[in-house]
């Protein structure tokens, strides 16, 4: 077996080979599909290839995968020996990749399938369009602010009523040109965003994972699709904690010697889009009656609302892992709200509207609202009983409340608990 390191660039790939403990350079190969296919044919079926994660690394890995035993796309976090090297050249980088691969020190990143890759690309493009649209809307607000224009009479400045209000404003010529240019571009971007949302909704129609996740309060089409695109195959995460760590929602830990572990801010490692989607869903979940709102209120009372939002986002990630691994819907889902979400997905996918039929909002139904409030009160009673049963003793640090044995049935330990990192 040979370990082959490839330093990828836009126009060429530098190749190095490690075989039998000997390391050598193998020259350069143009970064073209036909040339890379020839490189793949020249390799053996038991060879292993290592690439650095770059913009075109996935396409190169797809070409080489059928010809070798394994292709490892190494993340930047695994390649400190390259990024921190004093002497850094293409030849040295390729040789270091081959050396690390031969030593078994490269784990590599997970390579998504074609459907997951397509969904990721659509979501990323939609996010770029939304950011561009937001910048233009901010420019419109800045133009109104510069000219001492007060608050608009319309609720939505960029809706039909808001645009009519903007048309009748008296502005200088240059400001009017800026305003009209922004409005034309915003209208164009609205159409582009709608096209990508339609493609995402069509994908969701055939995705049981997305339809499962939208049963969670606060989780809509975009947040569910973002989580599915980021997670991919949920079986690669052995536990919910692994998924939380992958999403960067786990706290940083500092511990040395006999001192207790200190928890810091969340690590923010991994895809930022998933964290943003979960935090947006957490905002909506904290406005919806149910156990998630009760959990968020409990954390907000102790740590503040911003910490509570992150805590609910972490809770959503844990629930998502459980639902995706079991294939079940959320136990406290509101049926009417879920029907409304699914109907909106159908309409976004291009389904015809049905005149005279109301989908309805489930929480406006008194019966479903009472069920949601009952679930919220049940969670609050559960937490109150848990705290009254000795929650402080069961989870206390060494040398504090755990010095004496707890007689509470909730505390199953027989002595001092061992200090843990998490």
HELIX and SHEET records of a PDB file:
HELIX    1   1 UNK A   33  UNK A   42  1                                  10    
HELIX    2   2 UNK A   57  UNK A   65  1                                   9    
HELIX    3   3 UNK A   76  UNK A   78  5                                   3    
HELIX    4   4 UNK A   80  UNK A   83  1                                   4    
HELIX    5   5 UNK A   90  UNK A  102  1                                  13    
HELIX    6   6 UNK A  114  UNK A  146  1                                  33    
HELIX    7   7 UNK A  160  UNK A  167  1                                   8    
HELIX    8   8 UNK A  173  UNK A  205  1                                  33    
HELIX    9   9 UNK A  208  UNK A  213  1                                   6    
HELIX   10  10 UNK A  221  UNK A  231  1                                  11    
HELIX   11  11 UNK A  234  UNK A  236  5                                   3    
HELIX   12  12 UNK A  240  UNK A  246  1                                   7    
HELIX   13  13 UNK A  272  UNK A  285  1                                  14    
HELIX   14  14 UNK A  291  UNK A  303  1                                  13    
HELIX   15  15 UNK A  305  UNK A  326  1                                  22    
HELIX   16  16 UNK A  335  UNK A  348  1                                  14    
HELIX   17  17 UNK A  362  UNK A  364  5                                   3    
HELIX   18  18 UNK A  366  UNK A  388  1                                  23    
HELIX   19  19 UNK A  391  UNK A  394  1                                   4    
HELIX   20  20 UNK A  401  UNK A  403  5                                   3    
SHEET    1   A 5 UNK A  22  UNK A  30  0                                        
SHEET    2   A 5 UNK A  12  UNK A  19 -1                                        
SHEET    3   A 5 UNK A   3  UNK A   8 -1                                        
SHEET    4   A 5 UNK A  48  UNK A  52  1                                        
SHEET    5   A 5 UNK A  70  UNK A  74  1                                        
SHEET    1   B 2 UNK A 251  UNK A 254  0                                        
SHEET    2   B 2 UNK A 262  UNK A 266 -1                                        
END                                                                             
